[in-house]
Amino acid sequence: MLSSLSSTISRLNLFCPKPSIPHSLSSCLKTLKPQPIIPRWSCLHSLSTHSTSRLSTSLKPQFDALVSKDDLVVLGIETSCDDTAAAVVRGNGEILSQVVSSQADLLAKYGGVAPKMAEEAHSQVIDQVVQEALDKANLTARNLSAVAVTIGPGLSLCLRVGVRKARKLAGSFNLPIIGIHHMEAHCLVARLIERELEFPFMALLISGGHNLLILAHDLGHYIQLGTTIDDAIGEAYDKTAKWLGLDMSRSGGPALEELAQEGDAESIKFSTPMKQHRDCNFSYAGLKTQVRLAIGSHNINPEIPISSASSQDRRSRADIAASFQRVAVLHLEERCDRAIEWARKIEPSIKHLVTCLANLKFCLLHLNLLIYECFLLISGLY
């Protein structure tokens, strides 16, 4: 069975079939046109024949049987952005090891992710990270059943480091490679922990570069309710933190949230993005522009770190941080409210919302309130 997969580089497609939608909703759901959620990367052009095609009908039963085996052991490799990670997992969901190499020093130095620098950092540690993951699992590459690797979405320069390593391992030990859409992985990993989570369910996926609202019908069967049309919330947090002169060593989110606690969230009337759009898409480019204008009007010099700012300057920065955070999360709330309403019309049996914060540590209080509100909406109590 494994040998039949050995030359296959496959992925679980996120395909959006045409939903059955009541006529009353058809006019406001025009944006939900069925289309594959397929990332494209120039660095993986040579893989495009496999990576953008669906798992074939003849192969899927073999794959399903393969992943159901408790003795299956898979090495996972992730290099989509600024962390180099590897993990070894059994087919029953047991995590045997996980290793992460952070690029926090580069984040602090460049005020965010610098793709070329990130690629070099991945290249320097990828062998060590993978070997450490195998060592911690008390295994060697010969004990593996397959290698899984992120093939997108992400930074092309970074993605190819992981793909190159996966192909090298697979070629050396005659192993199948499974290409992973990492936003799908974020969506499905909840089922690794919550074994009682059944389809269908909704998922809110929030990462540094992407926001997605998805209705998950089954494995490989998803409806995209909303997505990022320009900048994601993580990008907005990082840029705002940088412009406010905050310490970027922990990424922008934690530093901005800490400063926001000192500010007045109602002091600056930022406009909520896309209020006039009756869909579930996300946009933070306009909010970033508003923040830049506010920083300019308060004569804040981003070259002066927050630690050296005067008391009045610090107060102005705190007010901007708090006002930005309020509107940024409000945008998430409004989109989630609308998505839940639509999703329940499409799939009335929905009872669960999966929320994934990928590589983000920000506004936890706000997001906990958001999740609670979404729970009430799904339960019909709100």
C-alpha positions as CSV (number, residue, x, y, z in Angstrom):
1,M,0.0,0.0,0.0
2,L,2.8,2.4,0.9
3,S,4.6,1.5,-2.3
4,S,1.6,2.5,-4.4
5,L,1.8,6.0,-2.8
6,S,5.6,6.3,-3.0
7,S,5.8,8.5,-6.1
8,T,2.7,10.5,-5.3
9,I,2.8,14.1,-4.1
10,S,-0.8,14.7,-3.2
11,R,-2.8,17.1,-1.1
12,L,-6.2,17.3,0.4
13,N,-8.0,19.9,-1.7
14,L,-10.1,22.6,-0.2
15,F,-12.9,22.4,-2.8
16,C,-15.9,24.7,-2.5
17,P,-18.9,22.9,-4.1
18,K,-22.0,24.9,-4.9
19,P,-24.1,25.0,-1.7
20,S,-27.8,24.5,-1.6
21,I,-29.0,27.9,-0.5
22,P,-32.5,29.1,0.1
23,H,-33.7,31.7,-2.6
24,S,-34.0,34.4,0.1
25,L,-30.3,34.2,0.7
26,S,-29.2,33.9,-2.9
27,S,-28.7,37.6,-3.5
28,C,-26.5,38.2,-0.5
29,L,-24.5,35.0,-1.0
30,K,-23.3,35.8,-4.5
31,T,-19.7,35.9,-3.2
32,L,-19.9,32.2,-2.3
33,K,-19.2,31.0,-5.8
34,P,-17.9,27.4,-5.8
35,Q,-14.2,27.5,-6.5
36,P,-11.1,25.6,-5.3
37,I,-9.2,27.2,-2.4
38,I,-5.9,26.5,-4.1
39,P,-2.7,28.5,-3.3
40,R,-0.2,29.0,-6.1
41,W,3.5,29.5,-5.6
42,S,6.1,30.0,-8.3
43,C,8.7,28.1,-6.2
44,L,6.5,24.9,-6.4
45,H,5.7,25.2,-10.1
46,S,7.3,21.8,-10.7
47,L,4.8,20.3,-8.3
48,S,1.7,22.0,-9.7
49,T,0.5,18.9,-11.6
50,H,0.1,17.1,-8.3
51,S,-0.4,19.8,-5.8
52,T,-3.5,21.4,-7.4
53,S,-5.2,18.2,-8.3
54,R,-7.8,16.4,-6.2
55,L,-6.9,13.1,-4.5
56,S,-8.0,10.7,-7.2
57,T,-11.0,8.4,-6.6
58,S,-8.8,5.3,-6.9
59,L,-6.2,6.6,-4.5
60,K,-8.5,8.0,-1.7
61,P,-9.7,4.5,-0.3
62,Q,-6.0,3.5,0.0
63,F,-5.2,6.8,1.7
64,D,-8.1,6.4,4.1
65,A,-7.1,2.9,5.0
66,L,-3.5,4.0,5.4
67,V,-4.3,6.8,7.8
68,S,-6.6,4.7,10.0
69,K,-3.7,2.4,11.0
70,D,-2.4,2.9,14.5
71,D,1.1,1.9,13.4
72,L,1.3,4.7,10.8
73,V,4.0,7.2,11.7
74,V,4.2,10.5,9.8
75,L,6.9,13.2,10.0
76,G,5.4,16.7,9.5
77,I,7.5,19.6,8.3
78,E,6.4,23.3,8.4
79,T,8.2,26.3,7.0
80,S,5.5,28.5,5.7
81,C,6.5,31.7,7.4
82,D,8.9,32.5,10.2
83,D,9.2,29.3,12.3
84,T,10.9,26.1,11.4
85,A,8.9,23.2,12.8
86,A,8.8,19.4,12.7
87,A,6.7,16.8,14.5
88,V,6.2,13.1,14.5
89,V,2.7,11.8,14.9
90,R,1.1,8.3,14.9
91,G,-1.9,7.4,12.9
92,N,-4.0,7.3,16.1
93,G,-3.2,11.0,16.8
94,E,-0.5,10.5,19.4
95,I,2.2,13.2,19.1
96,L,5.5,11.6,19.6
97,S,7.6,14.8,19.3
98,Q,7.4,18.4,18.2
99,V,10.3,20.8,17.7
100,V,10.1,24.5,16.8
101,S,12.9,26.9,16.0
102,S,11.8,30.5,16.3
103,Q,13.0,33.5,14.3
104,A,12.1,36.0,17.0
105,D,15.5,37.7,16.7
106,L,14.9,38.4,13.0
107,L,11.3,39.7,13.7
108,A,12.8,42.2,16.2
109,K,15.6,43.2,13.8
110,Y,13.4,43.8,10.7
111,G,10.2,44.7,12.4
112,G,8.4,41.8,10.9
113,V,9.1,38.9,8.5
114,A,11.7,39.5,5.9
115,P,11.2,36.6,3.4
116,K,14.8,36.3,2.2
117,M,16.2,36.4,5.7
118,A,13.5,33.9,6.8
119,E,14.4,31.6,4.0
120,E,18.1,31.6,5.1
121,A,17.2,31.0,8.7
122,H,15.0,28.0,7.7
123,S,17.8,26.6,5.6
124,Q,20.3,26.8,8.5
125,V,18.2,24.9,11.0
126,I,15.9,22.6,8.9
127,D,18.2,19.5,9.2
128,Q,18.7,20.0,12.9
129,V,15.0,20.5,13.6
130,V,13.9,17.4,11.7
131,Q,16.7,15.3,13.3
132,E,15.7,16.5,16.7
133,A,12.1,15.6,16.1
134,L,13.1,12.1,15.1
135,D,15.5,11.7,18.1
136,K,12.8,12.9,20.6
137,A,10.4,10.3,19.1
138,N,13.2,7.6,19.4
139,L,12.9,6.9,15.7
140,T,14.9,7.1,12.5
141,A,13.7,8.0,9.1
142,R,13.5,4.3,8.3
143,N,10.6,4.0,10.8
144,L,8.5,6.6,9.0
145,S,5.4,5.7,6.9
146,A,5.2,9.1,5.1
147,V,6.4,12.7,5.1
148,A,3.9,15.5,5.3
149,V,5.0,19.0,4.3
150,T,3.3,22.4,4.1
151,I,2.9,23.5,0.5
152,G,0.9,26.7,1.1
153,P,-0.4,29.2,1.7
154,G,2.8,30.9,2.8
155,L,6.0,32.7,1.7
156,S,7.3,30.9,-1.4
157,L,10.9,31.3,-0.4
158,C,10.2,29.7,2.9
159,L,7.9,27.0,1.7
160,R,10.5,25.6,-0.7
161,V,12.9,24.9,2.1
162,G,10.5,22.5,3.7
163,V,9.5,20.9,0.4
164,R,13.2,20.4,-0.5
165,K,13.8,18.7,2.8
166,A,10.7,16.5,2.5
167,R,11.6,15.5,-1.0
168,K,15.2,14.6,0.0
169,L,13.9,12.4,2.9
170,A,11.2,10.8,0.8
171,G,13.7,10.1,-2.0
172,S,16.3,8.6,0.3
173,F,13.8,6.2,2.1
174,N,11.2,5.6,-0.6
175,L,8.4,7.4,1.3
176,P,5.3,9.0,0.1
177,I,5.0,12.8,0.4
178,I,1.7,14.4,1.4
179,G,1.4,18.1,0.5
180,I,-0.6,20.0,3.1
181,H,-2.6,23.1,2.7
182,H,-1.8,24.6,6.1
183,M,-5.0,26.4,6.7
184,E,-6.8,23.1,6.2
185,A,-4.5,21.6,8.7
186,H,-5.3,24.4,11.2
187,C,-9.0,23.6,10.6
188,L,-8.7,19.9,11.1
189,V,-6.2,19.7,13.9
190,A,-9.0,20.3,16.4
191,R,-10.3,16.8,15.6
192,L,-6.9,15.4,16.8
193,I,-7.6,16.8,20.2
194,E,-11.4,16.8,20.4
195,R,-12.2,13.3,19.3
196,E,-15.9,13.9,19.5
197,L,-15.8,16.8,17.1
198,E,-17.8,15.7,14.1
199,F,-18.6,17.2,10.7
200,P,-20.2,19.6,9.9
201,F,-18.6,22.5,11.8
202,M,-17.6,26.1,11.2
203,A,-14.0,27.3,11.5
204,L,-12.5,30.7,12.0
205,L,-8.8,30.6,11.0
206,I,-6.7,33.6,12.0
207,S,-3.0,33.7,11.1
208,G,-0.4,36.4,10.4
209,G,-1.1,36.3,6.7
210,H,-4.6,34.9,6.3
211,N,-8.1,35.0,7.7
212,L,-10.7,32.4,6.7
213,L,-14.2,31.5,7.6
214,I,-15.1,28.0,6.5
215,L,-18.0,25.6,6.7
216,A,-16.5,22.2,6.9
217,H,-18.9,19.5,5.6
218,D,-16.3,16.6,5.5
219,L,-12.7,15.9,4.9
220,G,-11.8,17.8,1.7
221,H,-15.3,19.3,1.4
222,Y,-15.5,22.9,2.5
223,I,-17.4,26.1,1.7
224,Q,-15.4,29.3,2.0
225,L,-17.7,31.8,3.6
226,G,-15.1,34.6,3.9
227,T,-11.4,35.3,3.3
228,T,-8.8,38.0,3.4
229,I,-9.0,40.4,0.4
230,D,-5.9,42.4,1.2
231,D,-4.2,42.4,4.6
232,A,-4.9,39.9,7.4
233,I,-5.3,40.9,11.1
234,G,-1.8,39.6,12.0
235,E,-0.2,41.9,9.4
236,A,-2.2,44.9,10.7
237,Y,-1.1,44.2,14.3
238,D,2.6,43.9,13.3
239,K,2.6,47.0,11.3
240,T,0.8,49.0,13.9
241,A,3.1,47.9,16.6
242,K,6.1,48.8,14.4
243,W,4.8,52.3,13.7
244,L,4.2,52.8,17.4
245,G,7.8,52.0,18.2
246,L,7.0,48.8,20.2
247,D,9.4,45.9,21.0
248,M,8.9,43.4,18.1
249,S,11.0,40.6,19.7
250,R,7.8,38.8,20.6
251,S,6.0,39.9,17.4
252,G,3.7,42.9,17.3
253,G,0.6,41.4,18.9
254,P,1.6,40.9,22.5
255,A,3.4,44.2,22.7
256,L,0.5,46.1,21.2
257,E,-2.1,44.4,23.5
258,E,0.1,45.3,26.5
259,L,0.3,49.0,25.5
260,A,-3.5,49.0,24.7
261,Q,-4.3,48.3,28.3
262,E,-3.0,51.8,29.2
263,G,-5.1,53.5,26.5
264,D,-8.7,54.6,25.9
265,A,-10.3,52.4,23.2
266,E,-12.9,55.1,22.4
267,S,-10.5,58.0,22.1
268,I,-9.9,57.6,18.3
269,K,-12.9,56.9,16.1
270,F,-11.4,54.5,13.6
271,S,-14.0,53.2,11.0
272,T,-14.8,49.5,11.1
273,P,-13.7,48.0,7.8
274,M,-16.2,47.0,5.0
275,K,-19.3,48.1,6.9
276,Q,-21.0,48.6,3.5
277,H,-20.2,45.1,2.2
278,R,-22.8,42.4,2.9
279,D,-20.3,39.5,2.9
280,C,-17.9,37.7,5.2
281,N,-14.6,38.8,3.8
282,F,-11.9,40.5,5.8
283,S,-10.0,43.7,5.0
284,Y,-7.4,45.5,7.2
285,A,-5.6,47.7,4.7
286,G,-8.0,50.6,5.3
287,L,-7.6,50.3,9.1
288,K,-3.8,50.4,8.6
289,T,-4.1,53.6,6.7
290,Q,-6.3,55.1,9.4
291,V,-3.6,54.2,12.0
292,R,-0.9,55.8,10.0
293,L,-2.8,59.0,9.7
294,A,-3.5,59.0,13.4
295,I,0.1,58.5,14.2
296,G,1.0,61.4,11.9
297,S,-1.6,63.7,13.4
298,H,-0.2,63.0,16.9
299,N,3.4,63.7,15.7
300,I,4.5,60.3,16.8
301,N,8.0,59.3,15.7
302,P,8.3,55.5,15.2
303,E,12.0,55.8,15.4
304,I,11.7,56.7,19.1
305,P,11.0,53.5,21.0
306,I,8.2,53.4,23.4
307,S,10.7,53.0,26.3
308,S,12.0,56.5,25.5
309,A,8.7,58.2,24.8
310,S,7.5,61.1,27.0
311,S,4.4,60.4,29.2
312,Q,2.2,62.4,26.8
313,D,3.6,60.6,23.8
314,R,3.2,57.2,25.5
315,R,-0.5,58.1,26.3
316,S,-1.1,59.0,22.6
317,R,0.4,55.7,21.5
318,A,-1.6,53.7,24.0
319,D,-4.8,55.4,22.8
320,I,-4.0,54.5,19.2
321,A,-3.2,50.9,20.2
322,A,-6.4,50.5,22.2
323,S,-8.6,52.1,19.5
324,F,-7.0,50.0,16.8
325,Q,-7.5,46.8,18.7
326,R,-11.1,47.5,19.4
327,V,-11.9,48.0,15.7
328,A,-9.7,45.2,14.5
329,V,-11.6,42.7,16.7
330,L,-15.0,44.3,16.0
331,H,-14.4,43.5,12.3
332,L,-13.8,39.8,13.2
333,E,-17.0,39.8,15.3
334,E,-19.2,41.3,12.6
335,R,-17.9,38.9,10.0
336,C,-18.3,35.9,12.3
337,D,-21.9,36.9,13.2
338,R,-22.8,37.1,9.5
339,A,-21.0,33.8,8.7
340,I,-22.8,31.9,11.4
341,E,-26.2,33.2,10.2
342,W,-25.4,32.0,6.6
343,A,-23.9,28.7,7.7
344,R,-26.9,27.8,9.7
345,K,-29.1,28.4,6.7
346,I,-26.9,26.1,4.6
347,E,-26.3,23.5,7.3
348,P,-28.8,23.8,10.2
349,S,-27.1,20.9,12.1
350,I,-24.0,22.9,12.9
351,K,-23.2,22.9,16.6
352,H,-19.4,23.7,16.8
353,L,-17.1,26.6,15.9
354,V,-13.4,25.8,15.7
355,T,-11.2,28.8,16.3
356,C,-7.5,28.7,15.3
357,L,-5.0,31.4,16.1
358,A,-1.9,30.5,14.1
359,N,1.3,32.1,15.4
360,L,-0.7,34.9,17.0
361,K,-0.9,35.9,20.7
362,F,-3.0,39.0,20.9
363,C,-6.2,40.4,22.3
364,L,-7.1,37.1,24.1
365,L,-9.8,38.7,26.2
366,H,-11.5,40.2,23.1
367,L,-11.2,36.9,21.2
368,N,-12.6,34.9,24.2
369,L,-15.6,37.2,24.2
370,L,-15.9,36.8,20.4
371,I,-15.9,33.0,20.7
372,Y,-18.5,33.1,23.5
373,E,-20.8,35.2,21.4
374,C,-20.3,32.9,18.4
375,F,-21.2,30.0,20.7
376,L,-24.4,31.7,21.7
377,L,-25.3,32.4,18.0
378,I,-24.7,28.7,17.0
379,S,-26.7,27.5,20.0
380,G,-29.6,29.8,19.1
381,L,-29.4,31.6,22.4
382,Y,-28.3,35.0,21.1
